[in-house]
Amino acid sequence: MGADPSSPDRAFGAAPVSAEAESRTVSVIIAAYNAEATLARAIRSALAQPEAAEVIVVDDASPDTTLEIARDEAARDARVKPLSLARNSGPGAARNLGLDSATSDFVAVLDADDVFLPGRLARLLACQDAEMIADNILFATQGALGSLPDISDEEPRFETIDAAAFVRGNLPRRGIARGELGFLKPLMSRDFLERYGLRYDPDLRLGEDFDLYLRMLRAGAKLRMTRVPGYAALVRAESLSAQHGTTELSHFHDCLAGHVAERSGDPSLDRAMRTHLATVRGNRDHRAFLDTRREDGNLAALRYAMAAPMRPFSIGWRILRDKLGLSVRAGDAVPDGAARLLLPMERDLSAPGGKL
């Protein structure tokens, strides 16, 4: 990525289209807010994919020059389609506007500060008979974006992930920088989304991807995934200690409670969902405790903690966990100037011949 940023093909290495993928196209949706520093790079990484029939950029009422940058990129390439929201509405609402405008066989979400790796869409479209096709995510700091691994010779092997396995893939594992499958950015069948009337929940600003993927799986979608990375997610130093707010966690908790109430008939899925709900409830209570202590003092925080039977234990454990560094997520575990994968590959890319 050290190449001339004005040349998408040079910067992101457009790959030849596979015979299996050449008849199918992808609408790339970029929801952007205050993304003037990274948006052009994200757009150009998508344009470097021959299968990208359109790149729909939805500006979420940014006060900076995000919309102007999208329009400049549209002047360079007719595949770029800038849209905008009149008021800031969150990623779900912005992506829904993009979904409503998409025309391709599949849709792919790209965050405005992330990039597609060379040949990504061709590799994914080579997978047949799936409504959701995902790949591994490479978390990289800004300093590592210029030396991302060359995985062009990696042969993708796809595994099927059912709804129960997907939910379990979001549960914390003690002492491990866990791979959360809700981070995945799969290709999604536009026909399937339209047939079942599925869209992002605009009220969610946390877990909106997880919620949509789970609703797709429960509607019968097949999720296939390769551990070969094709999506690079930028990890900013200032985001490593970021905390989700009480409001966002509360909305996600209520969303999960709704999923739990809709029993699936699959005991494994229902059990995983209950565990996930309990985890998010604990995170919400922890965040609310900290917010209450900061805003109203220790006594008010203590009263909040004692208001539910298991809440003191849950809050105490999370405070201890954070002090011991046991709550690290995949993206948080990236040293400055380095990169790491969401999920391990069969071949260790850090071994001789690897690139990480």
VENWO-V568295 format. One record per residue. N is the residue number from 1. PHI is phi in degrees with one decimal (NA if undefined). OMEGA is omega in radians with two decimals (NA if undefined). Layout:
<<N | PHI | OMEGA> <N | PHI | OMEGA>>
This chain:
<<1 | NA | 3.08> <2 | -84.5 | -3.10> <3 | -74.5 | 3.13> <4 | -56.5 | -3.08> <5 | -67.2 | 3.10> <6 | -80.5 | -3.14> <7 | -116.5 | -3.09> <8 | -57.4 | -3.09> <9 | -64.3 | 3.14> <10 | -71.0 | -3.06> <11 | -74.1 | -2.99> <12 | -123.7 | 2.95> <13 | 60.4 | 3.12> <14 | -54.2 | -3.08> <15 | -102.8 | 3.09> <16 | -64.1 | -3.12> <17 | -81.2 | 3.12> <18 | -74.3 | -3.14> <19 | -62.4 | -3.10> <20 | -70.7 | -3.00> <21 | -98.3 | -2.90> <22 | -66.0 | -3.12> <23 | -90.8 | -3.10> <24 | -114.1 | -3.07> <25 | -122.9 | -3.06> <26 | -132.5 | 2.94> <27 | -97.8 | 3.12> <28 | -92.1 | -3.10> <29 | -113.5 | 3.11> <30 | -117.1 | 3.00> <31 | -87.2 | -2.98> <32 | -128.8 | 3.04> <33 | -140.0 | -3.11> <34 | 49.4 | -3.01> <35 | -111.0 | -3.04> <36 | -61.3 | -3.09> <37 | -78.5 | -2.99> <38 | -126.9 | -2.97> <39 | -61.9 | -3.11> <40 | -59.3 | 3.12> <41 | -62.7 | 3.12> <42 | -62.8 | -3.14> <43 | -58.7 | -3.06> <44 | -70.3 | 3.06> <45 | -67.3 | 3.07> <46 | -74.0 | -3.13> <47 | -64.2 | 3.12> <48 | -70.7 | 3.11> <49 | -90.9 | -3.09> <50 | -59.4 | -3.09> <51 | -81.4 | 3.14> <52 | -79.0 | -3.12> <53 | -75.3 | 3.14> <54 | -156.9 | 3.06> <55 | -120.5 | -3.07> <56 | -93.6 | -3.13> <57 | -103.2 | -3.14> <58 | -110.2 | 3.09> <59 | -80.1 | -3.07> <60 | -92.1 | 3.11> <61 | 56.2 | 3.14> <62 | -70.4 | 3.07> <63 | -81.4 | 3.14> <64 | -94.5 | -3.04> <65 | -96.0 | -3.11> <66 | -54.1 | -3.09> <67 | -65.2 | 3.12> <68 | -62.9 | 3.11> <69 | -63.7 | 3.10> <70 | -60.1 | 3.14> <71 | -68.3 | 3.07> <72 | -62.4 | 3.12> <73 | -66.9 | 3.09> <74 | -65.5 | 3.10> <75 | -67.4 | 3.12> <76 | -81.1 | -3.05> <77 | -144.2 | -3.06> <78 | -67.7 | 3.11> <79 | -72.6 | 3.14> <80 | -82.0 | -3.09> <81 | -123.2 | -3.13> <82 | -78.7 | 3.02> <83 | -131.2 | 3.13> <84 | -149.3 | 3.04> <85 | -101.0 | -3.10> <86 | -71.1 | 3.10> <87 | -140.2 | -3.11> <88 | -63.6 | -3.01> <89 | -127.1 | 3.11> <90 | 94.2 | -3.05> <91 | -64.5 | -3.13> <92 | -62.7 | 3.14> <93 | -64.2 | 3.14> <94 | -64.6 | 3.13> <95 | -66.8 | 3.10> <96 | -62.1 | 3.07> <97 | -62.0 | 3.08> <98 | -64.3 | 3.10> <99 | -62.1 | -3.14> <100 | -64.7 | -3.09> <101 | -97.2 | -3.03> <102 | -70.9 | -3.11> <103 | -128.6 | -3.01> <104 | -87.6 | 3.12> <105 | -66.9 | -3.14> <106 | -125.3 | 3.00> <107 | -118.8 | 3.12> <108 | -134.4 | 3.10> <109 | -90.9 | 3.05> <110 | -129.5 | 3.09> <111 | -70.6 | -2.97> <112 | -69.0 | 3.09> <113 | -109.2 | 3.14> <114 | -110.8 | 3.13> <115 | -141.5 | 2.94> <116 | -85.0 | 3.02> <117 | -82.8 | -3.08> <118 | -54.9 | 3.07> <119 | 73.9 | -3.04> <120 | -58.2 | -3.03> <121 | -66.1 | 3.11> <122 | -62.3 | 3.13> <123 | -62.4 | -3.09> <124 | -69.4 | -3.12> <125 | -67.9 | 3.07> <126 | -69.1 | 3.09> <127 | -80.1 | -3.09> <128 | -100.5 | 2.97> <129 | 58.6 | 3.07> <130 | -151.5 | 3.09> <131 | -90.0 | 3.09> <132 | -134.8 | -3.10> <133 | -127.8 | -3.01> <134 | -119.5 | 3.02> <135 | -133.5 | -3.11> <136 | -71.3 | 3.10> <137 | -112.6 | 3.05> <138 | -103.6 | 3.08> <139 | -86.9 | -3.07> <140 | -137.3 | 3.00> <141 | -78.6 | -3.09> <142 | -54.7 | -3.11> <143 | -67.2 | -3.12> <144 | -94.7 | -3.06> <145 | -66.0 | 3.12> <146 | -81.8 | -3.11> <147 | -138.1 | 3.13> <148 | -68.8 | -3.05> <149 | -67.1 | 3.04> <150 | -88.8 | -3.11> <151 | -114.2 | -3.06> <152 | -63.5 | -3.12> <153 | -96.7 | 3.14> <154 | -77.4 | 3.10> <155 | -88.3 | -3.09> <156 | -73.9 | 3.01> <157 | -115.5 | -3.01> <158 | -101.7 | 3.05> <159 | -115.6 | 3.12> <160 | -92.1 | 3.14> <161 | -118.6 | 3.13> <162 | -84.6 | -3.04> <163 | -61.7 | -3.13> <164 | -64.6 | 3.13> <165 | -65.4 | 3.10> <166 | -62.2 | -3.14> <167 | -64.9 | 3.12> <168 | -59.1 | 3.14> <169 | -69.7 | 3.08> <170 | -109.3 | -3.09> <171 | -86.1 | -3.12> <172 | -69.8 | 3.04> <173 | -122.3 | -2.96> <174 | -59.0 | 3.05> <175 | 78.9 | -3.08> <176 | -119.8 | 3.00> <177 | -72.9 | -2.87> <178 | -75.5 | 3.02> <179 | -92.1 | -3.10> <180 | -97.6 | -3.06> <181 | -67.7 | 3.05> <182 | -66.2 | 3.07> <183 | -74.6 | -3.05> <184 | -56.4 | 3.10> <185 | -124.7 | -3.04> <186 | -74.0 | 2.83> <187 | -67.7 | -3.14> <188 | -124.5 | 3.13> <189 | -64.2 | 3.13> <190 | -66.5 | 3.11> <191 | -60.8 | 3.13> <192 | -65.0 | 3.13> <193 | -60.8 | -3.13> <194 | -70.1 | -3.08> <195 | -60.8 | -3.09> <196 | -103.5 | 3.10> <197 | 60.3 | -3.05> <198 | -95.4 | 3.09> <199 | -144.8 | 3.04> <200 | -67.3 | 3.02> <201 | -77.8 | -3.07> <202 | -67.8 | 3.13> <203 | -80.1 | -3.11> <204 | -92.8 | 2.97> <205 | -116.5 | 3.01> <206 | -144.4 | 3.09> <207 | 77.4 | -3.12> <208 | -65.6 | 3.09> <209 | -67.9 | 3.13> <210 | -53.1 | -3.10> <211 | -61.0 | -3.13> <212 | -66.3 | -3.14> <213 | -60.9 | -3.12> <214 | -66.2 | 3.11> <215 | -65.3 | 3.06> <216 | -65.2 | -3.14> <217 | -63.1 | -3.13> <218 | -70.6 | 3.07> <219 | -85.4 | 3.07> <220 | 110.6 | 3.12> <221 | -67.8 | 3.03> <222 | -99.1 | 3.10> <223 | -105.9 | 3.07> <224 | -118.3 | -3.05> <225 | -140.9 | 2.97> <226 | -109.9 | 3.11> <227 | -88.8 | 2.99> <228 | -72.0 | -3.10> <229 | -76.3 | 3.06> <230 | -135.8 | -3.07> <231 | -127.7 | 3.11> <232 | -108.0 | -3.11> <233 | -105.8 | -3.14> <234 | -75.0 | 3.05> <235 | -106.8 | 3.12> <236 | -91.8 | -3.12> <237 | -58.3 | -3.08> <238 | -72.8 | -3.12> <239 | -92.7 | -3.03> <240 | -65.0 | -3.14> <241 | -106.5 | -3.10> <242 | -65.2 | 3.14> <243 | -118.8 | 3.02> <244 | -73.1 | -3.10> <245 | -75.8 | 3.13> <246 | -60.0 | -3.12> <247 | -62.7 | -3.14> <248 | -63.1 | 3.12> <249 | -64.9 | 3.12> <250 | -65.1 | 3.12> <251 | -64.2 | 3.13> <252 | -67.4 | 3.08> <253 | -57.7 | -3.13> <254 | -65.2 | 3.08> <255 | -62.3 | 3.13> <256 | -64.1 | 3.10> <257 | -60.4 | 3.07> <258 | -64.5 | 3.08> <259 | -63.0 | -3.13> <260 | -63.7 | -3.13> <261 | -64.7 | 3.09> <262 | -88.1 | -3.09> <263 | -58.1 | -3.02> <264 | -92.3 | -3.00> <265 | 87.7 | 3.09> <266 | -107.7 | -3.08> <267 | -57.0 | -3.14> <268 | -65.4 | 3.11> <269 | -66.4 | -3.12> <270 | -62.0 | 3.12> <271 | -65.6 | 3.12> <272 | -63.2 | -3.14> <273 | -66.0 | 3.11> <274 | -63.9 | 3.11> <275 | -65.1 | 3.13> <276 | -63.8 | 3.12> <277 | -60.7 | 3.14> <278 | -63.7 | 3.12> <279 | -64.6 | -3.13> <280 | -68.3 | 3.08> <281 | -60.8 | 3.10> <282 | -63.4 | 3.10> <283 | -65.0 | 3.10> <284 | -62.8 | -3.12> <285 | -63.0 | 3.11> <286 | -61.9 | -3.14> <287 | -63.9 | 3.14> <288 | -64.6 | 3.09> <289 | -60.8 | -3.13> <290 | -64.5 | 3.12> <291 | -63.7 | -3.14> <292 | -64.3 | 3.13> <293 | -63.5 | -3.13> <294 | -68.8 | -3.03> <295 | -89.1 | -3.00> <296 | -123.0 | 3.07> <297 | 100.8 | -3.04> <298 | -65.1 | -3.09> <299 | -64.8 | 3.12> <300 | -64.4 | 3.11> <301 | -65.8 | 3.11> <302 | -64.4 | 3.10> <303 | -60.6 | 3.11> <304 | -62.2 | -3.10> <305 | -62.5 | -3.07> <306 | -87.1 | -3.04> <307 | -77.2 | 3.12> <308 | -135.7 | -2.97> <309 | -56.2 | -3.05> <310 | -94.7 | -3.02> <311 | -64.1 | 3.14> <312 | -59.1 | 3.13> <313 | -62.8 | -3.11> <314 | -61.4 | -3.14> <315 | -66.7 | -3.14> <316 | -60.7 | 3.13> <317 | -63.8 | -3.11> <318 | -69.3 | 3.06> <319 | -63.6 | 3.11> <320 | -65.1 | -3.14> <321 | -58.8 | -3.14> <322 | -66.2 | 3.13> <323 | -66.2 | -3.14> <324 | -88.9 | 3.12> <325 | 71.0 | -3.09> <326 | -95.9 | -3.06> <327 | -111.0 | -3.07> <328 | -68.8 | 3.04> <329 | -96.7 | -3.03> <330 | -56.0 | -3.10> <331 | -66.6 | -3.10> <332 | -72.5 | -3.02> <333 | -91.7 | -3.10> <334 | -98.5 | 3.07> <335 | -66.2 | -3.14> <336 | -59.1 | 3.13> <337 | 79.6 | -3.07> <338 | -125.1 | 3.12> <339 | -144.5 | 3.06> <340 | -150.6 | -3.10> <341 | -91.6 | 3.02> <342 | -63.2 | -3.13> <343 | -125.0 | 3.13> <344 | -66.6 | 3.06> <345 | -94.2 | 3.07> <346 | -61.5 | 3.07> <347 | -99.2 | -3.11> <348 | -73.5 | -3.13> <349 | -70.9 | 3.10> <350 | -90.9 | -3.14> <351 | -80.0 | 3.09> <352 | -53.6 | -3.07> <353 | 92.5 | 3.09> <354 | -86.6 | -3.03> <355 | -122.3 | -3.13> <356 | -107.8 | NA>>
